Amino acid sequence: MPKIKSNSSAKKRFKVTASGRVKRNQSHRRHILTKKPTKRKRQLRSPAFVHSADVQLIRRMLPYS
């Protein structure tokens, strides 16, 4: 049987944890950082989990993870 290709953009953006949850990085940390408070920038460092409504779509894009 042929293998299914993984979506390259999804590979770079999401990781599946051992328990099966999908982890993502937070946005708003790339540029225009001078006007953002240090507290906000520090809290954006920590990864977040993908919303349950979007997990099924991401799982389809990452078939072997």
Secondary structure, DSSP 8 states (H G I E B T S, - for coil): -------HHHHHHEEE-TTS-EEE--SS-SS--TTS-HHHHHHHHS-EE--HHHHHHHHHH-TT-
